[in-house]
Amino acid sequence: MHLKMRNLLYSFRGSLHTLSRAMYGTIEAITKTVETRDPYTAGHQKKVADIAKEIAKDMGLKRDIIESVNLAGQIHDLGKIAIPAEILNKPGRINEIEFALIKTHSQMGYDILKNIDFPWPIADIVLQHHEKFNGTGYPNGIKEDQILIQARIIAVADVLEAMASHRPYRAALGIDAAFKELEQNSGTMFDAEVVYSCVRLFREKGFKINF
């Protein structure tokens, strides 16, 4: 009896491991697909995920939050697959119409992911990652605790990585400029606790990433 139960347990664990590998393999494939449309931000989603995961750890959040922020971070820009490549790769500044189209990527990503049975609210995190703490974000203008903590973390990591890296329309602004932007808007556009953890990671704990 004990042997049979042990074999069942091993089989169950093996199945979970296989499912986990399949899920992360699928996420990696999705990430690469998005990056073929937007080569200038190749690696952006992975870097955002890495930063966001470390922020979540520094904040002492539970393991499932850390896992979900890592997974959602890797595909937070999935909806850009529906945006014309000429807009994503435009070397000059985009106009209001183009920006309005780019802003739809959060909803697009949600629509693609909403029917996938993840163990975490991945679709909602993707939907909310451009919401702002003071309610000035998009697509739904929600604020404070209405925004999932994972989305608040990814919002900070996203701004940091984007500002510190090169873009088609500008040179990299650098990590110090990113910190200044985050700290100036801490408690308004961004969750103050998340900003504090992010800055502390780099300035006090020696976390580094290749922008």
Backbone torsions as a table, in degrees:
resi	resn	phi	psi	omega
1	MET	NA	-46.9	-179.9
2	HIS	-64.4	-37.3	179.1
3	LEU	-65.6	-40.9	179.6
4	LYS	-64.2	-42.8	179.2
5	MET	-65.0	-39.5	-179.9
6	ARG	-64.4	-41.6	178.9
7	ASN	-64.9	-38.0	177.2
8	LEU	-64.9	-40.1	179.6
9	LEU	-64.4	-44.4	178.2
10	TYR	-61.5	-41.3	-179.8
11	SER	-64.1	-41.2	179.9
12	PHE	-64.2	-45.5	178.7
13	ARG	-62.7	-39.1	177.7
14	GLY	-63.5	-40.0	179.0
15	SER	-65.4	-41.6	178.2
16	LEU	-62.8	-42.0	179.5
17	HIS	-63.3	-42.0	179.3
18	THR	-64.2	-43.1	178.8
19	LEU	-63.9	-41.1	179.3
20	SER	-62.8	-44.6	178.8
21	ARG	-63.3	-39.3	179.6
22	ALA	-65.1	-41.4	-178.8
23	MET	-64.1	-48.3	-179.0
24	TYR	-69.3	-31.7	174.9
25	GLY	-65.0	-40.1	177.4
26	THR	-64.4	-43.0	178.9
27	ILE	-61.2	-42.5	179.1
28	GLU	-62.8	-40.4	178.6
29	ALA	-64.8	-40.9	178.1
30	ILE	-63.3	-44.0	180.0
31	THR	-58.1	-46.0	-179.4
32	LYS	-65.5	-34.2	178.1
33	THR	-64.0	-44.7	178.6
34	VAL	-62.3	-41.4	-175.1
35	GLU	-71.0	-20.8	174.3
36	THR	-70.7	-23.5	178.0
37	ARG	-83.8	-24.4	-173.6
38	ASP	-137.9	70.9	-173.1
39	PRO	-62.4	-23.7	-179.4
40	TYR	-69.0	-20.6	177.7
41	THR	-110.4	23.5	176.9
42	ALA	-57.0	128.4	-178.6
43	GLY	88.8	-11.7	-178.2
44	HIS	-57.6	-48.8	-176.4
45	GLN	-63.1	-41.1	179.6
46	LYS	-64.9	-41.5	178.7
47	LYS	-64.9	-42.3	177.1
48	VAL	-60.2	-43.6	178.7
49	ALA	-61.2	-43.1	-179.4
50	ASP	-64.0	-43.5	178.4
51	ILE	-65.4	-47.0	-177.9
52	ALA	-61.6	-40.4	179.1
53	LYS	-62.0	-42.3	-179.9
54	GLU	-68.7	-35.6	175.6
55	ILE	-62.2	-46.0	-179.6
56	ALA	-61.1	-39.2	177.0
57	LYS	-64.7	-45.3	-178.9
58	ASP	-62.3	-32.5	179.3
59	MET	-78.1	-5.2	178.8
60	GLY	72.8	28.2	-178.7
61	LEU	-77.4	161.8	-176.6
62	LYS	-67.7	159.9	-175.6
63	ARG	-58.5	-38.7	-177.9
64	ASP	-68.8	-30.1	175.4
65	ILE	-68.7	-43.7	179.2
66	ILE	-61.3	-44.6	179.8
67	GLU	-63.6	-42.9	-176.6
68	SER	-71.0	-36.1	178.8
69	VAL	-69.0	-34.3	176.8
70	ASN	-66.4	-46.9	-178.3
71	LEU	-66.4	-47.3	-179.8
72	ALA	-65.3	-35.8	178.7
73	GLY	-60.3	-35.6	-177.4
74	GLN	-70.5	-18.1	-178.7
75	ILE	-130.8	21.0	-174.5
76	HIS	-64.0	-24.8	179.0
77	ASP	-102.1	21.3	-179.3
78	LEU	-52.0	-38.6	-177.0
79	GLY	-62.6	-15.8	178.4
80	LYS	-66.3	-12.2	177.6
81	ILE	-63.5	-20.0	-180.0
82	ALA	-94.6	-2.1	-179.1
83	ILE	-93.7	133.6	179.4
84	PRO	-54.3	135.9	-177.0
85	ALA	-60.8	-31.8	-178.6
86	GLU	-67.3	-23.7	175.0
87	ILE	-81.1	-44.7	180.0
88	LEU	-61.1	-35.0	-174.5
89	ASN	-103.8	13.2	-177.6
90	LYS	-62.3	125.5	-176.8
91	PRO	-73.9	-27.5	178.5
92	GLY	-92.2	-176.7	179.5
93	ARG	-73.1	143.4	-179.3
94	ILE	-83.0	152.9	178.8
95	ASN	-90.8	179.5	-174.5
96	GLU	-63.8	-39.0	-179.4
97	ILE	-65.4	-43.6	179.2
98	GLU	-64.4	-40.8	179.4
99	PHE	-65.5	-39.1	177.3
100	ALA	-60.6	-37.6	178.2
101	LEU	-68.7	-43.3	178.4
102	ILE	-60.4	-37.3	-178.4
103	LYS	-63.9	-17.1	179.2
104	THR	-75.2	-8.1	-173.0
105	HIS	-65.4	-28.8	177.5
106	SER	-64.0	-47.2	178.9
107	GLN	-66.6	-40.2	179.0
108	MET	-60.5	-44.8	178.9
109	GLY	-61.3	-42.0	177.3
110	TYR	-60.7	-46.0	-177.8
111	ASP	-62.0	-34.7	178.6
112	ILE	-70.7	-37.9	-171.3
113	LEU	-94.5	-16.3	-166.7
114	LYS	-61.5	-26.6	-177.9
115	ASN	-97.5	4.4	176.0
116	ILE	-86.8	130.3	-173.5
117	ASP	-86.2	69.5	174.7
118	PHE	-72.1	156.6	175.6
119	PRO	-75.9	-2.6	179.0
120	TRP	-134.9	165.3	-177.4
121	PRO	-79.5	60.6	-174.5
122	ILE	-60.8	-44.7	-178.8
123	ALA	-60.3	-41.9	-179.9
124	ASP	-67.8	-36.8	177.3
125	ILE	-62.9	-46.0	178.3
126	VAL	-60.9	-42.3	179.4
127	LEU	-59.8	-37.9	-170.0
128	GLN	-95.8	0.5	-168.7
129	HIS	-71.4	-7.6	172.7
130	HIS	-110.6	11.4	172.2
131	GLU	-74.2	149.8	-179.8
132	LYS	-111.1	150.4	-174.9
133	PHE	-58.5	-29.5	-178.6
134	ASN	-95.2	6.9	175.6
135	GLY	88.7	9.1	-177.3
136	THR	-94.6	5.9	-177.5
137	GLY	-88.4	-166.4	-179.1
138	TYR	-138.0	159.0	11.9
139	PRO	-92.3	-12.5	-170.4
140	ASN	-115.0	-0.2	176.7
141	GLY	62.8	30.5	177.3
142	ILE	-80.5	165.9	-174.2
143	LYS	-144.7	165.8	174.3
144	GLU	46.0	-126.2	-174.8
145	ASP	-73.4	-5.3	172.5
146	GLN	-68.5	-23.5	179.3
147	ILE	-90.3	128.9	178.4
148	LEU	-57.6	142.4	-179.3
149	ILE	-57.5	-35.8	178.7
150	GLN	-61.5	-40.7	179.9
151	ALA	-69.6	-36.6	177.2
152	ARG	-64.2	-37.0	179.1
153	ILE	-70.2	-46.3	-179.8
154	ILE	-63.1	-35.1	178.2
155	ALA	-58.1	-42.7	179.8
156	VAL	-70.2	-47.2	179.7
157	ALA	-61.8	-36.0	-179.3
158	ASP	-64.4	-47.0	179.4
159	VAL	-64.3	-44.0	179.4
160	LEU	-58.5	-51.0	-177.3
161	GLU	-65.8	-41.0	-177.7
162	ALA	-65.5	-43.1	-178.5
163	MET	-71.6	-34.5	-176.9
164	ALA	-80.3	-9.0	-175.7
165	SER	-113.3	161.2	177.4
166	HIS	-71.6	144.1	174.0
167	ARG	-130.6	159.2	-178.0
168	PRO	-56.9	-31.7	-174.5
169	TYR	-96.6	-1.8	178.4
170	ARG	-165.4	159.7	173.2
171	ALA	-76.5	164.7	177.5
172	ALA	-59.3	136.6	-179.9
173	LEU	-87.3	-20.3	177.3
174	GLY	96.8	157.4	-174.4
175	ILE	-70.5	-31.6	179.2
176	ASP	-66.7	-38.8	176.3
177	ALA	-64.9	-37.1	177.9
178	ALA	-65.5	-43.8	177.8
179	PHE	-60.9	-41.9	179.7
180	LYS	-61.1	-44.1	178.7
181	GLU	-61.3	-45.6	-178.9
182	LEU	-65.5	-43.6	-177.2
183	GLU	-70.3	-35.2	177.9
184	GLN	-66.9	-28.4	-178.1
185	ASN	-108.6	13.8	177.7
186	SER	-66.9	128.1	-179.4
187	GLY	89.0	-12.3	176.5
188	THR	-111.3	-77.6	178.4
189	MET	-76.9	-31.1	-175.5
190	PHE	-123.2	148.7	176.4
191	ASP	-61.9	122.3	-175.0
192	ALA	-61.0	-38.2	-179.5
193	GLU	-65.9	-38.3	179.2
194	VAL	-67.6	-44.5	178.2
195	VAL	-59.8	-44.9	-179.7
196	TYR	-58.4	-46.2	-179.9
197	SER	-65.1	-40.6	-179.6
198	CYS	-61.5	-50.4	-178.8
199	VAL	-64.8	-41.2	-179.9
200	ARG	-61.9	-38.6	179.5
201	LEU	-53.7	-46.6	-175.6
202	PHE	-82.6	-43.0	-173.1
203	ARG	-81.7	-33.7	-174.4
204	GLU	-110.7	-31.8	-174.4
205	LYS	-102.2	-0.9	173.9
206	GLY	73.6	18.7	177.8
207	PHE	-67.6	136.2	-179.3
208	LYS	-132.3	150.8	175.0
209	ILE	-147.0	146.8	-177.1
210	ASN	-87.4	98.7	-177.8
211	PHE	-75.5	NA	NA
